[in-house]
Amino acid sequence: MDCPACGSPVTLEVGPDRPLSTSVSDAVLAAEEDEQIEVTRDCWDCGWHETRALRVTSIDTTAGDETAVERAALIDEITDELASIESVGTLEETLAAIRQQRATDPTTTDTDNATE
């Protein structure tokens, strides 16, 4: 982030009562309802300073989707395996096998084919 006054880099601090290394996103996720979070930006070159206060008015949380988490983990694992294959021929064969499986799998929907 650059200083709006002189263009130099600025420091960002989140408070109150938080370690200097706390990020804004970590502070928001750790906040309680009706808590105020102060974010201070300072330019050490020209002296520009700004403090903003955020108030958490409500917190809505939802439970994670187990299927989505499992699917994301499998996609990561598949991606890692594919990245380790150096043979273009093997990758082409793998892609052809995946496409053939999807074409014959009755659980595949039309939306899955739209990305090909």
N, C-alpha and C positions, 0 to 999 in steps of 0.2 A: 504494500500500500504506500502510496506517495503522498507527501504533504501537499495540500491544495494551495498553500501560500508560496512555497519555494520549489516543490518537486522532489525534495530529498525524502529518503525513506523515513517512515514514522514507526514508533514502537506502539504496541497495543497491549494494554493491561486490563484484566478482568477482575472486578472486585465486587463488593468488599469481602474481606476475610477469605480470600482464595490465594493459592500459591501463584507466583508470577508466571509460571509456565502454563496456567490454565487457559484453554482455548474457549472461545465464545460458545461453540457448540457443546463442549463438555459442561460448561457452566449452565447452559439452558437445560440440558438433559438431566443434570443433577438438581435442578431447582425444585422447590416446593411451590405449591399454589400460593399466590399472593406475595411471592418473594420478589425483591428488586435486585437486578443485576446491573452493575455499573461497568461501562466499557470506556476506558480512557485512551485517547490517542495523543501522542506527543512527538513533536519534531525537535530533535536536539540541535539542529542547525540554525533554525530561525526563531524557535521558541513558540511556535504555534501549538495550541492545546485545545482539545475538545473532550468533553465528557458527555456520554449518553447514558440514560437510565432505561432499562427494560423491565417491565413488570409482568410477571407470569400471572395471567388472570384465570386461566383454567388449564387443566392437563387432561387430555384424553389419550388413553393407551388402548392398544388392541393386542391380542395374543398373536404370536407369530404363526404362520401357516407351515406346519411340519412338512407337508408335501413340497412346498416351494423351497424350503431350506434343504431338504434332501436332494431335490432336483438340481439346485445350484451347486451343491457339493459334487454331485455326479458330473455335471458339466465341467467344473473345474478339473476334476480328475481326468476326464476324457481329453480336455484341452492340453493338460500336461503330457499325457501319453502321446497325443498327436504331435506336439512340439518336439518330442524326442525322436520321432521318425524322420530319418534323413532321406529316405528313398522316395522320390516323387511318384514312382510307380506304385509303391505300397499305399501312399496317400490317395492316389486316384482309385485304386481297388477298394480301399476302405470307404471312400465317398460313394462309389457305385453300389457297394453292399448296403450302405445306409439308405440310399435312395430306393433301392429295390425292396428293402424291408419296409420302408414307409409306404411304398406303393401297394404292398400286399397286406399291410396291417389294417384290420377293420377298425381299430380304435383311433387311427389317424384322422384328424378333421381337415376340412378344407382350409382352415386358417393356417395349419402347419405348412401346407403346400404353397401358400401365398408368398413365403419368404424365399423360395427357390428361384 
